[in-house]
Amino acid sequence: MSLWVKINDRLPDNNQRVLAFIPENKVFLPGMQLDFEIREIVVLHFRENFYAENANKKEKYGPHFWSGEGNSNHFFKDVTHWKTIPDGPQKT
């Protein structure tokens, strides 16, 4: 099983789907009460140089981006660590 990698040490491959660690990540629950729970590990796709051609956003958010599945996109600085998604069980 792979270990958690600091984003300062190494980045995933472009468009790689990974488990991402986001400290204190709030996920809002369905409904109008704004109830939420903390989910610090989410599945994201790494988007290398996403803001390469937008100088304002690149300066504000950094060059890269994390796109989520559903409504869970995150700016590059939100994620502190990542790891590869393990393979599923093998057919027997």
C-alpha positions as CSV (number, residue, x, y, z in Angstrom):
1,M,0.0,0.0,0.0
2,S,1.3,3.4,-0.9
3,L,2.2,6.1,1.7
4,W,0.9,9.6,1.9
5,V,3.1,12.0,-0.1
6,K,3.5,15.7,0.8
7,I,2.6,17.9,-2.2
8,N,5.9,19.8,-1.5
9,D,7.8,16.6,-2.1
10,R,6.1,15.3,-5.2
11,L,3.0,15.8,-7.3
12,P,0.8,13.2,-8.9
13,D,0.8,12.8,-12.7
14,N,-1.4,15.2,-14.6
15,N,-5.0,14.0,-14.6
16,Q,-4.2,11.2,-12.1
17,R,-7.0,10.2,-9.8
18,V,-5.8,10.1,-6.1
19,L,-6.9,10.1,-2.5
20,A,-6.3,13.7,-1.3
21,F,-5.9,14.8,2.4
22,I,-7.5,18.2,3.1
23,P,-7.3,19.3,6.8
24,E,-10.6,20.4,8.2
25,N,-12.5,19.8,4.9
26,K,-16.2,20.6,5.4
27,V,-18.7,18.7,3.3
28,F,-22.1,20.3,3.5
29,L,-25.0,17.8,3.8
30,P,-28.2,17.9,1.8
31,G,-30.8,20.3,3.1
32,M,-31.1,24.0,3.9
33,Q,-29.7,24.0,7.4
34,L,-26.0,24.3,6.3
35,D,-25.2,21.2,8.3
36,F,-21.8,19.7,7.5
37,E,-19.3,17.0,8.5
38,I,-15.6,16.9,8.3
39,R,-14.2,14.6,5.6
40,E,-10.5,15.1,5.3
41,I,-9.9,12.3,2.7
42,V,-11.5,12.7,-0.7
43,V,-11.0,11.5,-4.3
44,L,-9.7,14.2,-6.6
45,H,-8.0,14.5,-10.0
46,F,-4.8,16.5,-10.2
47,R,-4.8,19.1,-12.9
48,E,-1.2,20.3,-13.6
49,N,-0.8,23.9,-14.8
50,F,-4.6,24.4,-14.8
51,Y,-4.2,28.2,-14.4
52,A,-1.1,28.5,-16.7
53,E,-2.8,30.9,-19.0
54,N,-4.6,33.0,-16.4
55,A,-2.0,35.1,-14.5
56,N,-4.5,36.5,-12.0
57,K,-5.8,33.1,-10.9
58,K,-2.3,31.6,-11.1
59,E,-1.0,34.2,-8.7
60,K,-4.0,34.0,-6.3
61,Y,-4.5,30.2,-6.3
62,G,-1.3,28.7,-7.6
63,P,-0.7,27.0,-11.0
64,H,-2.4,23.7,-10.3
65,F,-5.9,22.6,-9.4
66,W,-7.7,19.6,-7.9
67,S,-11.0,18.7,-9.7
68,G,-13.4,16.6,-7.7
69,E,-16.1,14.1,-8.5
70,G,-19.4,15.9,-8.2
71,N,-19.2,19.3,-6.4
72,S,-15.9,18.9,-4.6
73,N,-13.3,20.9,-6.5
74,H,-10.4,22.4,-4.5
75,F,-7.7,24.9,-5.0
76,F,-4.1,23.5,-5.1
77,K,-3.2,24.9,-1.6
78,D,-6.1,23.1,0.1
79,V,-4.5,19.7,-0.3
80,T,-1.5,18.9,1.9
81,H,-0.9,15.2,1.0
82,W,-2.0,12.6,-1.6
83,K,-1.7,8.9,-2.3
84,T,-2.5,6.6,-5.1
85,I,-5.8,4.7,-4.9
86,P,-5.2,1.1,-4.2
87,D,-6.4,-1.6,-6.6
88,G,-9.7,-3.2,-5.8
89,P,-10.1,-6.9,-5.0
90,Q,-9.2,-9.4,-7.6
91,K,-11.7,-11.7,-9.2
92,T,-11.4,-15.3,-8.1
